[in-house]
Amino acid sequence: MTHTYLLPIKTAAVLFPLLALLLLLPTAVVLYRRHGVMTSGRFLSVFAFVHYLLTAACMTVVPLPSRSVDVCVRYAVMKSPQLTPGNTFGDVWKEAHHQVAPGALVIHNPAVAGALFNLLLLVPLGAFLRYHFRRGLCGTACAGFGLSLAFELTQWTGVWGIYECPYRLFDVDDLAINTSGAVLGWALTGPLTRLLPTLEVLDGKALSRVPVPFGRRLTALLVDLIGVSLTGAVCVVVAAYSGYWDDSGSLLGVPLAVIAVWFVVLPYATGATPGKRLLRLCLVTEHGGAAVLWRLVLRVMLLGGVVLPLFSLLLVAGLTLAQHPSPFALASSAWPADLAQAAVRVDAYSEEIALAATALGLGALMPLTVLRHPRGLGLHERLSGVRNAALPPTRASVPGRHLVLPVRLVSAAHHERPPRPARRPRHARPGTVELSVPPTAPGAARPWHRGPAPAPAPPNQAGQPLSADLRM
């Protein structure tokens, strides 16, 4: 039985690095859009949740039967689902051989072990839903039931048709036990959530230190590089098959035009590249104004001189590894047998090695300059005067969502006049609210006035200065 539980755990541990690599960029985009920052706590929480879901899924299908095995014959008893609630108690009594003893009834009973495993399977789900996703008891119970139903249907359908017949039993008791496990995990996490700081508090502390984190800008740059590469490749293919460009020299202008439109024209027209807009960033000057055209061109030239060589090197290396059947065999064949052979290869590929070393050096220099700067600005941002500004994240509480009536500030001397017939003043708008402020002497600066003291207002018939209106 130990092997039955250890094999799914080992399988999930092998598959998780590849899955995490595939989900890294989409996860970063979602977290930066929703919260504005990707703290280590939220990052670890998300990928721990992914690892848990992968392990739970492997627990329900692994070990897989061999393709040479006729599952319809070997697992014929699994064809009919178990739809009788409470059948687990009968299995426990049967496995105990009708003996009322702690060893036979509980400790050495495989039916009890299976029920306990089903209970513990979704306990982490309830904990994650309460602490990370801030879900209530009802939502956690529904999520636990839905995930348990997905697992049971996967078993009943033979992993969704991969096998002709099911090799594990669909048991309605598992739905109830799994859902109870999710609710139990939610309840056990309650005291822990009162002791630990919430993820929103950690996000706020991180944003107070660095409003635009380097990881957020790097993620936007990666999205831009992927987008401009795909767009440039499509444009080159279309231009090559259209017949307007016959020589390869003219085709080189197509990706350059795509880069210019992506990194210069679009930011000049909209204030951000598509990648930065996806990450809720915009390009502004030092004083928060819109960037002029020549500053954007200078910024792209400085940034492209660092990023494009490194990106090209990584792209060539990735394509080379993808075409070779075994990366380890490629590395062993490229490794020289002795120093003399190594010197010959270095001399033959000296220019390529120098370019690769330069690209790697510039690629390492850019993040170092950003991290060492007090305000986290890169060299291209300091020289061009164009930097990133963050828009509010989608999950942030936006002040001013509720209706705010316009406020009209009136001097307190206005209320000392004799009462007048109720009528709406000409200068007042419907829905204005009058707030009393202390009276000010003629010529004194009012509390809401930021400039020098205004000239005294002409007195009215009562000898008091006219009231000043300030509409917000």
BELPEMO-V132562 format. One record per pair of residues at least 6 apart in sequence whose ideal C-beta (glycine too) atoms are under 7 Angstrom apart, sorted by the first residue. I is the first residue (numbers start at 1). J is the second residue. D is the distance in Angstrom with one decimal. If there is no record, write none. Layout:
BEGIN
I:J:D + I:J:D
END
This chain:
BEGIN
7:62:5.8 + 7:63:5.4 + 8:55:6.8 + 8:58:3.8 + 8:59:4.6 + 8:62:4.2 + 9:55:6.1 + 11:58:4.9 + 11:62:5.2 + 12:51:6.9 + 12:54:4.7 + 12:55:4.0 + 12:58:4.6 + 15:54:6.3 + 16:51:5.2 + 16:54:5.8 + 19:50:6.7 + 19:54:6.4 + 20:47:5.8 + 20:50:6.8 + 23:50:6.6 + 25:219:7.0 + 25:222:6.4 + 27:46:5.9 + 28:38:6.0 + 28:215:7.0 + 28:219:4.7 + 29:219:6.3 + 29:223:6.9 + 29:278:6.4 + 29:279:6.7 + 31:38:4.5 + 31:42:6.2 + 32:38:6.0 + 32:216:4.7 + 32:219:6.0 + 32:279:5.2 + 33:279:6.5 + 33:280:5.8 + 33:393:6.5 + 33:394:5.6 + 34:393:5.7 + 34:394:5.3 + 34:395:4.3 + 35:42:7.0 + 35:203:5.0 + 35:393:5.3 + 35:395:5.8 + 36:203:6.9 + 36:207:5.6 + 36:390:6.2 + 36:393:3.9 + 36:396:6.8 + 37:203:5.3 + 37:206:4.6 + 37:207:5.3 + 37:213:5.5 + 38:215:5.9 + 39:202:5.0 + 39:203:6.0 + 39:206:5.1 + 41:199:6.1 + 41:202:5.2 + 42:199:5.2 + 45:132:4.9 + 45:199:7.0 + 49:128:4.9 + 49:132:6.6 + 52:124:5.0 + 56:121:6.0 + 59:121:6.5 + 60:151:4.4 + 60:154:6.2 + 60:155:6.2 + 61:154:6.4 + 61:159:5.7 + 65:71:5.4 + 65:163:6.9 + 65:167:5.2 + 71:163:5.0 + 71:164:6.4 + 71:165:4.9 + 71:167:4.9 + 72:164:5.6 + 72:165:4.0 + 75:165:6.4 + 75:166:6.8 + 75:167:4.4 + 78:166:4.7 + 78:167:6.0 + 78:168:6.1 + 78:169:5.0 + 79:165:6.0 + 79:166:6.6 + 81:156:6.0 + 81:170:3.7 + 82:169:5.8 + 82:170:6.6 + 82:171:4.5 + 82:172:6.3 + 83:172:5.2 + 85:172:5.9 + 85:173:6.5 + 86:173:6.9 + 87:173:5.9 + 88:111:6.7 + 88:115:5.5 + 88:173:4.5 + 91:111:4.1 + 92:109:5.9 + 92:111:4.4 + 92:112:5.7 + 95:109:5.0 + 95:110:5.7 + 95:111:4.5 + 96:104:4.5 + 96:105:4.5 + 96:109:5.6 + 97:104:6.3 + 99:105:6.8 + 106:112:5.5 + 115:177:5.9 + 118:174:5.3 + 118:177:4.3 + 118:178:5.6 + 118:181:7.0 + 119:177:5.3 + 119:180:6.3 + 119:181:4.5 + 120:181:6.1 + 121:178:6.0 + 121:181:6.0 + 122:144:5.0 + 122:147:6.7 + 122:148:6.7 + 122:178:4.9 + 122:181:4.1 + 122:182:4.2 + 122:185:6.8 + 123:181:4.9 + 123:184:5.7 + 123:185:3.8 + 124:185:6.1 + 125:143:6.8 + 125:144:5.9 + 125:147:6.5 + 125:182:5.0 + 125:185:6.2 + 126:140:5.2 + 126:144:6.7 + 126:182:4.2 + 126:183:6.2 + 126:184:6.5 + 126:185:2.7 + 126:186:3.7 + 126:189:6.8 + 127:185:4.5 + 127:188:7.0 + 127:189:4.4 + 129:135:4.2 + 129:139:7.0 + 129:140:4.7 + 129:143:6.0 + 129:186:6.5 + 130:140:6.6 + 130:186:4.9 + 130:189:4.5 + 130:193:6.4 + 131:189:5.6 + 131:193:5.5 + 132:199:6.7 + 137:183:6.8 + 137:186:6.0 + 140:182:5.5 + 140:183:6.4 + 140:186:4.4 + 141:179:5.9 + 141:182:6.5 + 141:183:5.5 + 143:182:6.7 + 144:178:6.1 + 144:179:4.5 + 144:181:6.9 + 144:182:2.7 + 144:183:6.8 + 145:175:6.4 + 145:179:4.6 + 148:174:6.5 + 148:175:5.1 + 148:178:3.5 + 148:179:6.0 + 149:175:6.3 + 152:170:5.1 + 152:174:6.1 + 152:175:6.4 + 154:160:6.4 + 155:166:5.9 + 155:168:4.0 + 155:170:6.0 + 156:166:5.2 + 156:170:3.9 + 157:166:6.9 + 158:164:6.4 + 158:165:5.8 + 158:166:5.0 + 158:167:6.8 + 210:376:6.0 + 211:390:5.6 + 212:281:7.0 + 212:388:4.9 + 212:390:4.9 + 214:367:6.9 + 214:370:5.5 + 214:371:6.6 + 214:376:6.1 + 216:279:5.8 + 216:281:6.9 + 217:388:5.6 + 219:279:6.0 + 220:275:4.3 + 220:276:4.6 + 220:279:4.2 + 220:281:5.7 + 221:275:6.6 + 221:307:7.0 + 223:275:3.6 + 223:278:5.8 + 224:262:6.8 + 224:273:5.1 + 224:274:6.7 + 224:275:3.5 + 225:311:5.7 + 227:274:5.7 + 227:275:6.3 + 228:258:6.0 + 228:259:6.0 + 228:262:4.7 + 231:258:5.5 + 232:254:6.9 + 232:255:4.0 + 232:258:4.4 + 235:254:5.1 + 235:258:5.6 + 236:251:5.9 + 236:254:5.1 + 236:255:6.4 + 239:245:5.2 + 239:251:6.1 + 239:254:5.1 + 240:251:6.3 + 245:251:5.2 + 262:273:6.2 + 263:273:6.1 + 263:300:4.6 + 264:296:5.0 + 264:297:5.8 + 264:300:5.8 + 266:273:5.9 + 266:274:6.9 + 267:273:5.6 + 267:283:5.1 + 267:291:6.8 + 267:296:5.5 + 268:293:5.5 + 268:296:5.7 + 271:282:4.7 + 271:283:6.2 + 271:290:6.5 + 272:281:6.2 + 272:282:4.6 + 272:283:5.9 + 276:282:6.6 + 276:283:6.9 + 280:390:6.7 + 280:391:4.2 + 280:393:6.5 + 281:388:5.0 + 281:389:6.9 + 281:390:6.0 + 281:391:6.9 + 282:389:5.2 + 282:391:6.5 + 283:291:5.2 + 283:386:5.3 + 283:388:6.6 + 284:290:6.9 + 284:291:6.5 + 284:387:6.6 + 284:389:4.7 + 285:291:5.7 + 285:385:5.7 + 285:386:6.4 + 286:385:5.7 + 286:387:7.0 + 288:389:6.9 + 291:386:4.6 + 295:384:5.0 + 295:385:5.5 + 295:386:5.0 + 296:386:6.4 + 298:383:6.8 + 298:384:4.4 + 299:380:5.4 + 299:384:3.8 + 299:386:4.8 + 302:379:6.7 + 302:380:3.7 + 302:383:6.1 + 302:384:6.5 + 303:380:4.5 + 306:362:4.5 + 306:363:6.7 + 306:366:5.0 + 309:355:7.0 + 309:358:6.8 + 309:359:3.7 + 309:362:6.6 + 310:359:4.6 + 310:360:6.9 + 310:362:6.6 + 310:363:3.7 + 313:356:5.6 + 313:359:4.7 + 321:327:5.0 + 324:330:4.5 + 336:342:3.8 + 336:345:5.9 + 346:353:6.4 + 366:378:6.1 + 369:378:5.7 + 369:379:5.2 + 370:376:5.7 + 370:377:6.9 + 370:378:4.6 + 377:387:6.1 + 381:387:4.6 + 392:398:6.2 + 405:431:5.1 + 405:432:6.9 + 405:433:5.2 + 406:429:6.6 + 406:431:6.7 + 406:432:5.4 + 406:471:5.6 + 406:472:6.2 + 407:433:5.5 + 407:435:5.9 + 407:472:5.0 + 408:428:6.6 + 408:432:4.6 + 408:433:6.9 + 408:434:5.6 + 408:469:5.5 + 408:471:6.4 + 409:435:5.6 + 409:437:5.6 + 409:448:6.5 + 409:470:4.7 + 410:434:5.2 + 410:436:6.9 + 410:467:4.7 + 411:437:6.6 + 411:439:5.4 + 411:440:6.9 + 411:467:4.8 + 411:468:6.6 + 412:436:5.0 + 412:437:6.4 + 412:438:6.0 + 412:439:4.7 + 413:439:4.7 + 413:464:4.7 + 414:467:4.5 + 415:436:6.5 + 417:462:6.0 + 427:469:6.5 + 437:447:6.7 + 440:446:5.5 + 442:456:3.8 + 442:457:6.8 + 442:465:5.5 + 443:453:5.6 + 443:456:4.6 + 444:453:6.0 + 445:453:4.3 + 446:468:6.6 + 448:470:5.6 + 456:465:6.8 + 457:465:4.2 + 457:466:4.6 + 458:466:6.7 + 459:465:6.3 + 460:466:5.7
END
